[in-house]
């Protein structure tokens, strides 16, 4: 039962972890002896003893390969990521827009380099590049 000593974050996810037999010791009666850490200080700081089965779930070493987290009642359940914030959603949308235009812009840059090397006129490529950039910027602004 006292296999690991873990500090959990506000979201219930595993934080700093200390292992029995490495950082502290537990005898057959369940008595704890300090090792590299002072267990009473860690417990006072909010650390919790966790057994090996629950620890493996916290790591995602289970049949579902899902990371577990500690619930408010002290039980463990699969971690459910919070919904993305508005800023995260906007950043994702902007990245989608950039990805949509990047291949076009890269192709134009390559074409311009080739045209320049051949001494050809690049004005059409330049105009197309600028209009594509403007379209991308407008789409990003409206994202």
Number of C-alpha atoms within 10 A of each C-alpha: 11 17 19 22 23 21 20 18 13 11 14 18 18 18 12 10 16 20 16 17 13 11 17 20 18 15 9 6 6 10 9 16 17 13 13 11 13 13 19 12 10 15 14 9 10 12 20 16 18 18 12 14 12 21 22 14 20 23 15 17 15 14 7 9 11 16 20 24 25 20 16 10 6 10 10 18 16 16 17 11 7 7 8 10 9 9 9 11 13 14 14 14 15 19 12 13 16 17 11 12 14 15 11 14 17 12 12 17 15 11 14 20 14 13 14 12 9 9 9 11 11 15 10 10 15 14 11 15 19 13 12 17 17 12 13 18 15 11 14 17 9 8 13
